[in-house]
């Protein structure tokens, strides 16, 4: 009886450790993919709004990247070989970022090096403090399937 109980506990612990290692692997993959996606989104926002100044675009991307954090919110297994991972980002709201880009876009091309996104961030935040706080926003959902070589994004 005691041996059977020990064997059952051993099997359960192996099962849980396999699930947690799968979950950790999925979280790591989804986090890397989510960070790349968010960087692309921010670069695209900057490119569309600030086409004349590489310096302003780079400054904007650095500011938003520095003040944002991509997180894996949830991993859901659908059987043994399928999983869905939700990724969120804690960052400034979209409207706040658009306002910040609009302010930067109004700067004369000859004075772009003097523009400070840090100062602009504070000034724009004073206009609507409740809308300027970083908040959790959905970024994307990834689907994974498990093959012979491990988890693969679909």
C-alpha positions in Angstrom: 0.0 0.0 0.0 2.8 2.4 1.0 4.7 1.6 -2.2 1.7 2.2 -4.4 1.1 5.5 -2.7 4.7 6.6 -3.2 4.6 5.5 -6.9 1.4 7.5 -7.4 2.9 10.6 -5.8 6.0 10.2 -8.0 4.0 10.0 -11.1 1.9 13.0 -10.1 5.0 15.1 -9.4 6.5 14.1 -12.8 3.3 15.1 -14.5 3.2 18.5 -12.7 6.9 19.2 -13.4 6.4 18.4 -17.1 3.4 20.8 -17.3 5.3 23.5 -15.5 8.3 23.1 -17.8 6.0 23.2 -20.8 4.4 26.3 -19.4 7.8 28.0 -18.7 8.9 27.2 -22.2 5.7 28.6 -23.7 5.9 31.7 -21.6 9.5 32.4 -22.6 8.7 31.9 -26.3 5.6 34.1 -26.1 7.4 36.8 -24.2 10.2 37.0 -26.8 7.7 37.1 -29.6 5.5 39.7 -27.8 8.5 42.0 -27.1 9.4 41.9 -30.8 5.8 42.7 -31.8 5.5 45.6 -29.4 8.8 47.1 -30.6 7.5 46.8 -34.2 4.2 48.5 -33.2 6.1 51.4 -31.5 8.5 51.8 -34.4 5.6 51.9 -36.8 3.8 54.6 -34.7 6.9 56.7 -34.8 7.6 56.2 -38.5 4.0 57.2 -39.4 3.9 60.3 -37.1 7.5 61.5 -37.4 8.7 60.8 -40.9 11.1 63.8 -41.1 13.3 63.1 -38.1 15.2 59.9 -37.3 16.4 61.3 -34.1 12.8 62.0 -32.8 11.7 58.5 -33.9 14.5 56.9 -32.1 13.9 59.0 -29.0 10.2 58.1 -28.9 10.9 54.4 -29.3 13.5 54.5 -26.5 11.1 56.3 -24.2 8.2 54.0 -24.8 10.3 50.9 -24.6 11.9 52.0 -21.3 8.5 52.7 -19.7 6.7 49.6 -21.0 6.7 46.0 -20.0 5.5 43.0 -22.0 4.0 40.2 -19.8 2.5 36.8 -20.4 -0.9 37.0 -18.9 -2.2 33.4 -19.3 -1.2 30.0 -20.7 -4.1 27.7 -21.5 -3.4 24.1 -22.6 -5.9 22.5 -24.9 -5.0 18.9 -24.6 -1.4 17.6 -24.7 -0.3 19.2 -27.9 -2.0 22.6 -28.2 -1.7 25.8 -26.1 -2.9 29.4 -26.3 -0.8 32.1 -24.7 -2.2 35.6 -24.0 0.3 38.4 -24.0 -0.3 41.9 -22.6 1.8 45.1 -22.3 1.8 47.6 -19.5 2.4 50.9 -21.3 0.9 54.4 -21.9 -2.6 54.4 -23.4 -2.8 54.7 -27.2 -4.4 58.1 -27.2 -1.7 59.4 -24.8 1.0 58.1 -27.2 -0.7 59.7 -30.2 -0.9 63.1 -28.4 2.8 62.8 -27.5 3.7 62.1 -31.2 1.5 65.0 -32.3 3.4 67.4 -30.1 6.7 66.0 -31.3 5.6 66.2 -34.9 4.9 69.9 -34.5 8.6 70.7 -33.7 10.5 72.5 -36.3 12.9 70.2 -38.2 15.9 72.4 -37.2 15.1 72.2 -33.5 14.4 68.4 -33.2 17.7 67.8 -31.2 16.4 70.2 -28.5 13.1 68.4 -28.1 12.8 66.4 -24.9 10.2 63.6 -24.8 10.7 63.4 -21.0 9.5 67.0 -20.7 6.8 66.6 -23.2 5.6 63.5 -21.3 5.2 65.5 -18.2 3.4 68.4 -19.9 1.0 66.1 -21.8 0.3 64.2 -18.6 -0.6 67.4 -16.8 -3.5 67.9 -19.2 -5.1 64.6 -18.4 -3.3 62.8 -15.5 -5.8 59.9 -15.3 -5.2 59.0 -19.0 -1.5 59.2 -18.8 -0.8 56.4 -16.4 0.7 53.2 -17.9 -2.0 50.5 -17.9 -2.3 46.8 -18.9 -3.4 46.5 -22.5 -3.9 43.4 -24.6 -1.1 42.9 -27.2 -1.7 39.5 -28.9 -2.6 35.9 -28.5 -0.2 33.1 -29.7 -1.2 29.6 -30.6 1.4 26.8 -30.2 1.4 23.2 -31.1 3.7 20.5 -29.8 5.7 18.6 -32.3 8.6 16.1 -32.1 11.0 19.0 -31.5 9.0 20.8 -28.9 6.5 23.7 -29.0 6.1 25.6 -32.3 4.1 28.8 -32.9 1.3 28.4 -35.4 
